[in-house]
Amino acid sequence: MTECNQKFRQSESASYPKIKQSHVTDARSFGRVAVVYGGNSNERSISLNSGAAVLEALKNQSVDATHFDPKFQDISELKQFDRVFNVLHGRGGEDGVLQGLLEWLEIPQTGSGVLASALGMDKVRTKQLWQGCGLSTAPFSLLTADTDWQQVVNMLGLPLIVKPVHEGSSIGMTKVNHLDELPKAFATAADCGDAVMAERWITGREFTIVIIDDEAYPVIRLEPADITNFYDFEAKYNRNDTGYFIPCGLSADDERHLQELSLAAFRAVDAKGWGRIDAMQDDKGNFWLLEINTVPGMTSHSLVPMAAKARGMNFEQLCWHILAQTVSV
C-alpha cells in the first residue's frame, strides 16, 4: 500500500538517537524460524499481509524462515523450529494461547508472554489494571442486551464509542452520537462473538507510541481525513489520505510525558520485547490511554516501522532486531 506511505510526514530536521547494532550478526544464530501468521481470527487478512512482509524481510537477510499458518498446519509441527516470529494478530495468536503453547514447548518467541498477551487482548481488564495503577484511561462500561442505554449515556455522555472487548484493528467499533444508535452499535460489536464495552469519546488528537526493548520510540500523531470520526479499520487499511506525523506536534515535555505514561502502561501489563500503546490527548491537554497492542501490524506502511524509521532502522533491520530479542545475549 504505497499510497499510505505518501501521507507519512517525517520532518527533515527531526533527529533521534540511532539504534545500537543487534547482538546477533549471523543469520545462522537464529536456526530454523517459523513466521507464524494467518490463523482463524477476524484479523486473518491483516495478519497475512504483516506476516508476508516479515517473512520476506527475514529471507532477504538469509534467515532460514518459513511461513507457518495454524489454520492449515498442525500446531504441534512448531516443535520442528528453533524459534517463532509471531505475527498472528487477534485471537489465538495475540491473547496468550499461542504464547502458552510455545512456553510449554520451550520454543523462544517474539513479543510478550502469556500474562501480557491475555491482558492486552482484553480491553476491559487492561483498563481496570491501568486504573488500579493510577494511569489515566477513559471511563467505560460493559454492555449487554439488557443494558439500560440511557444509564450508559448518563454515565459516559455523548458521543461515545462502542467496541468488542477482545478484537483489534478497530473491528466492530462504532461511534455513537445519539442514544437511539446504541442498540445497533451494540449488535455490530456483539456480532464479533465478543463481550462489548462502551467508552467515553475523547475529543482531541490521537497518538501511537511504539515500544521496543523497554524504550518508547518517537510518538506518531494519527490524523484521519475525516476528523469527526476515529482511526477506524477503513482509515488504517483502506484509505490513502490518513496522515501520520513525526514529529508528532507535541512539545518536548508533553512528548516525554506521553512516552513515560506509555512505558508505565506497557510495564503494568507485563509486556515484553515490542508493542504499541494507543492514546488520546483531549482539548484540555490531558492524555488518556486507549489500549495496548502486543502484536502490532508489520507491513512496510504500519506504525511500528514508521517509528523505527525515525530511529534509523529500515524494515528489514527492524524485523532482524525483533527476532534477535529471542536470542540470549
C-alpha positions as CSV (number, residue, x, y, z in Angstrom):
1,M,0.0,0.0,0.0
2,T,2.5,2.6,-1.2
3,E,-0.2,5.4,-1.2
4,C,-0.4,5.1,2.6
5,N,3.3,6.0,2.8
6,Q,2.6,9.2,0.9
7,K,0.8,10.5,3.9
8,F,3.7,9.8,6.3
9,R,5.4,13.0,7.2
10,Q,8.7,13.0,9.0
11,S,10.5,16.3,9.3
12,E,13.9,16.5,7.7
13,S,15.1,18.4,10.8
14,A,13.9,15.7,13.2
15,S,16.9,13.9,14.8
16,Y,16.6,10.9,17.1
17,P,19.4,8.6,18.5
18,K,20.3,5.7,16.2
19,I,19.6,2.2,17.4
20,K,22.6,0.2,18.5
21,Q,23.6,-2.7,16.3
22,S,22.0,-6.0,17.3
23,H,24.0,-8.5,19.3
24,V,23.1,-11.1,16.6
25,T,25.2,-10.6,13.5
26,D,24.9,-14.1,11.8
27,A,21.6,-15.3,10.5
28,R,22.7,-18.9,11.3
29,S,22.3,-18.0,15.0
30,F,18.6,-18.0,14.6
31,G,18.3,-21.6,13.4
32,R,15.0,-22.5,11.8
33,V,12.4,-19.8,12.3
34,A,8.7,-20.2,12.0
35,V,7.0,-16.9,11.0
36,V,3.5,-17.6,12.3
37,Y,0.7,-15.7,10.6
38,G,-2.8,-16.2,9.2
39,G,-4.8,-18.1,11.7
40,N,-8.6,-18.1,12.2
41,S,-9.3,-14.7,13.8
42,N,-11.2,-11.8,12.4
43,E,-7.8,-10.2,11.7
44,R,-6.6,-13.0,9.4
45,S,-6.3,-10.8,6.3
46,I,-4.2,-8.3,8.2
47,S,-2.0,-11.0,9.7
48,L,-1.4,-12.4,6.2
49,N,-0.1,-9.1,5.0
50,S,2.0,-8.4,8.1
51,G,3.5,-11.9,8.1
52,A,4.3,-12.0,4.4
53,A,6.2,-8.7,4.8
54,V,8.2,-10.1,7.8
55,L,8.9,-13.4,6.1
56,E,10.3,-11.6,3.0
57,A,12.4,-9.3,5.2
58,L,14.0,-12.2,7.1
59,K,14.6,-14.2,3.9
60,N,16.3,-11.2,2.3
61,Q,18.8,-11.4,5.2
62,S,19.4,-15.1,4.7
63,V,17.4,-16.2,7.8
64,D,16.1,-19.7,7.5
65,A,12.5,-18.6,7.8
66,T,9.3,-20.5,6.9
67,H,5.6,-19.5,6.8
68,F,3.5,-21.3,9.4
69,D,-0.3,-20.9,9.2
70,P,-2.2,-22.6,12.1
71,K,-5.3,-22.6,10.0
72,F,-3.9,-25.2,7.7
73,Q,-1.0,-26.8,9.7
74,D,-0.9,-28.9,12.9
75,I,0.3,-26.7,15.7
76,S,2.5,-29.5,17.0
77,E,4.7,-29.1,13.9
78,L,6.2,-26.0,15.6
79,K,8.4,-28.4,17.5
80,Q,10.5,-28.6,14.4
81,F,11.6,-25.0,14.7
82,D,14.2,-23.2,16.9
83,R,12.2,-20.1,17.4
84,V,9.0,-18.3,16.4
85,F,8.4,-14.8,15.0
86,N,4.7,-14.3,16.0
87,V,2.7,-12.2,13.5
88,L,-0.6,-13.8,14.3
89,H,-2.9,-10.9,15.0
90,G,-6.1,-11.4,17.1
91,R,-7.5,-14.3,19.0
92,G,-5.3,-17.4,19.1
93,G,-2.1,-15.6,18.5
94,E,-2.3,-12.4,20.5
95,D,-4.3,-13.5,23.5
96,G,-1.9,-15.8,25.3
97,V,-3.0,-19.1,23.6
98,L,0.0,-19.4,21.3
99,Q,2.3,-17.9,23.9
100,G,1.4,-20.6,26.4
101,L,1.9,-23.4,23.9
102,L,5.3,-22.1,22.9
103,E,6.4,-21.6,26.6
104,W,5.3,-25.2,27.2
105,L,7.3,-26.4,24.3
106,E,10.3,-24.2,25.4
107,I,10.4,-22.5,22.0
108,P,11.7,-18.9,22.1
109,Q,9.2,-16.4,20.7
110,T,9.0,-12.8,19.8
111,G,6.9,-10.4,22.0
112,S,5.1,-10.8,25.3
113,G,4.3,-13.9,27.3
114,V,1.0,-15.3,28.4
115,L,0.1,-12.7,31.0
116,A,0.6,-9.6,29.0
117,S,-0.9,-11.2,25.9
118,A,-4.1,-12.3,27.7
119,L,-4.5,-8.9,29.4
120,G,-3.7,-6.9,26.4
121,M,-6.3,-8.6,24.3
122,D,-8.9,-7.9,26.9
123,K,-9.6,-4.1,26.8
124,V,-11.7,-4.1,29.9
125,R,-9.2,-5.9,32.2
126,T,-6.4,-3.8,30.7
127,K,-8.2,-0.6,31.6
128,Q,-9.1,-1.9,35.1
129,L,-5.4,-2.7,35.7
130,W,-4.4,0.8,34.4
131,Q,-7.0,2.4,36.7
132,G,-5.6,0.4,39.6
133,C,-2.1,1.7,38.8
134,G,-3.3,5.3,38.7
135,L,-2.8,5.5,34.9
136,S,-5.3,7.7,33.0
137,T,-7.7,5.8,30.8
138,A,-11.1,6.9,29.6
139,P,-14.2,5.8,31.6
140,F,-16.1,2.8,30.2
141,S,-19.0,0.4,30.8
142,L,-19.6,-3.2,29.9
143,L,-22.8,-3.7,27.8
144,T,-25.2,-6.5,27.4
145,A,-28.5,-6.9,25.5
146,D,-30.3,-5.9,28.8
147,T,-28.3,-2.8,29.4
148,D,-30.2,0.5,30.2
149,W,-28.9,2.6,27.3
150,Q,-30.0,5.8,28.9
151,Q,-27.9,5.0,32.0
152,V,-24.9,4.4,29.8
153,V,-25.3,7.8,28.2
154,N,-25.8,9.4,31.6
155,M,-22.5,7.9,32.8
156,L,-20.4,8.4,29.7
157,G,-22.0,11.2,27.8
158,L,-22.3,11.5,24.0
159,P,-20.7,10.9,21.7
160,L,-19.2,7.6,22.9
161,I,-17.5,4.6,21.3
162,V,-18.7,1.0,21.3
163,K,-16.2,-1.7,20.9
164,P,-15.8,-5.5,21.1
165,V,-13.7,-6.3,24.2
166,H,-11.4,-8.8,22.5
167,E,-10.9,-7.6,19.0
168,G,-8.1,-5.5,17.4
169,S,-7.7,-3.4,14.2
170,S,-10.9,-1.4,15.2
171,I,-13.0,-4.3,14.1
172,G,-16.6,-4.0,15.2
173,M,-16.2,-0.4,16.5
174,T,-18.9,2.3,16.2
175,K,-19.0,5.9,17.1
176,V,-22.4,6.7,18.7
177,N,-23.7,10.2,18.5
178,H,-27.3,9.7,19.7
179,L,-29.0,7.5,22.2
180,D,-31.1,5.6,19.6
181,E,-27.8,4.4,17.8
182,L,-26.6,2.4,20.8
183,P,-28.6,-0.8,20.2
184,K,-27.3,-1.1,16.6
185,A,-23.7,-0.3,17.7
186,F,-24.0,-3.0,20.4
187,A,-25.3,-5.5,17.8
188,T,-22.4,-4.7,15.5
189,A,-19.8,-5.3,18.2
190,A,-21.6,-8.4,19.5
191,D,-21.6,-9.9,16.0
192,C,-17.9,-10.4,16.6
193,G,-18.8,-13.1,19.1
194,D,-17.5,-11.0,21.9
195,A,-18.2,-9.1,25.1
196,V,-19.0,-5.5,24.3
197,M,-18.0,-2.2,26.0
198,A,-18.8,1.5,25.7
199,E,-16.1,4.1,26.3
200,R,-16.3,7.9,26.7
201,W,-15.4,9.7,23.5
202,I,-12.3,11.8,23.8
203,T,-12.3,14.8,21.5
204,G,-8.7,15.7,20.6
205,R,-5.6,14.3,18.9
206,E,-4.8,10.6,18.6
207,F,-1.3,9.2,19.1
208,T,0.5,5.9,19.0
209,I,3.6,5.1,20.9
210,V,5.8,2.2,19.8
211,I,7.9,0.5,22.5
212,I,10.8,-1.8,21.7
213,D,13.4,-3.0,24.2
214,D,11.6,-1.2,27.0
215,E,12.1,2.1,25.2
216,A,9.4,4.5,23.9
217,Y,10.1,5.5,20.3
218,P,9.2,8.8,18.7
219,V,5.5,9.5,19.1
220,I,3.3,9.3,16.0
221,R,0.3,11.5,15.6
222,L,-2.5,10.0,13.6
223,E,-4.8,12.2,11.6
224,P,-7.8,10.6,9.8
225,A,-9.1,12.6,6.8
226,D,-12.5,12.6,8.5
227,I,-11.7,14.4,11.7
228,T,-15.2,13.9,13.0
229,N,-14.6,10.1,13.1
230,F,-11.8,8.0,14.5
231,Y,-8.8,5.9,13.3
232,D,-11.0,3.1,12.2
233,F,-10.4,0.0,10.1
234,E,-11.0,2.0,6.9
235,A,-8.5,4.7,7.9
236,K,-6.0,2.1,8.9
237,Y,-6.0,-0.2,5.9
238,N,-8.1,1.1,3.0
239,R,-7.8,4.9,2.8
240,N,-4.8,6.7,1.3
241,D,-5.5,10.0,2.9
242,T,-4.8,9.2,6.6
243,G,-1.9,11.3,8.0
244,Y,1.0,10.1,10.1
245,F,3.3,12.7,11.6
246,I,6.8,12.5,13.2
247,P,7.5,14.8,15.0
248,C,4.0,14.5,16.4
249,G,3.4,18.2,17.1
250,L,3.6,17.9,20.9
251,S,6.0,20.0,22.9
252,A,9.2,18.2,24.0
253,D,7.8,18.0,27.6
254,D,4.4,16.7,26.5
255,E,6.0,14.1,24.2
256,R,8.3,12.9,27.0
257,H,5.3,12.7,29.4
258,L,3.3,10.6,26.9
259,Q,6.3,8.3,26.4
260,E,6.7,7.8,30.1
261,L,2.9,7.2,30.5
262,S,3.0,4.7,27.7
263,L,6.0,2.9,29.2
264,A,4.2,2.7,32.6
265,A,1.2,1.2,30.8
266,F,3.3,-1.3,28.9
267,R,5.1,-2.4,32.0
268,A,1.9,-2.6,34.0
269,V,0.6,-5.5,31.9
270,D,4.0,-7.2,32.0
271,A,4.5,-6.6,28.2
272,K,7.9,-7.5,26.8
273,G,10.0,-7.1,23.7
274,W,7.9,-4.9,21.5
275,G,4.4,-3.5,21.2
276,R,2.4,-0.4,20.8
277,I,0.3,1.9,23.0
278,D,-2.6,4.0,21.6
279,A,-3.6,7.2,23.4
280,M,-5.5,10.4,23.0
281,Q,-5.0,14.0,24.2
282,D,-8.2,15.9,25.0
283,D,-8.9,19.5,24.3
284,K,-7.6,20.4,27.8
285,G,-4.2,18.8,27.1
286,N,-4.9,15.7,29.2
287,F,-3.6,12.3,28.0
288,W,-5.8,9.2,28.0
289,L,-4.7,5.6,27.4
290,L,-6.8,3.7,24.9
291,E,-5.3,0.2,24.6
292,I,-2.2,-1.9,24.1
293,N,-1.3,-4.0,21.0
294,T,1.2,-6.8,21.8
295,V,1.4,-8.0,18.2
296,P,1.2,-4.8,16.1
297,G,0.9,-4.6,12.3
298,M,4.2,-5.2,10.5
299,T,3.8,-4.2,6.9
300,S,6.1,-1.6,5.5
301,H,3.4,1.1,6.0
302,S,2.4,0.1,9.6
303,L,3.0,2.2,12.6
304,V,5.9,0.3,14.2
305,P,8.1,0.5,11.0
306,M,7.3,4.3,10.9
307,A,8.6,4.8,14.4
308,A,11.6,2.6,13.7
309,K,12.4,4.5,10.6
310,A,12.7,7.7,12.7
311,R,15.3,5.9,14.8
312,G,17.3,4.9,11.7
313,M,16.0,1.3,11.2
314,N,14.6,0.2,7.9
315,F,12.0,-2.6,7.8
316,E,14.5,-5.4,7.3
317,Q,16.6,-4.2,10.2
318,L,13.5,-3.9,12.4
319,C,12.5,-7.5,11.7
320,W,16.0,-8.7,12.5
321,H,16.1,-6.6,15.7
322,I,12.8,-8.1,17.0
323,L,13.8,-11.6,16.1
324,A,17.1,-11.1,17.9
325,Q,15.2,-10.5,21.1
326,T,14.6,-14.2,21.2
327,V,18.4,-15.0,21.3
328,S,20.0,-14.8,24.7
329,V,22.9,-12.4,25.0
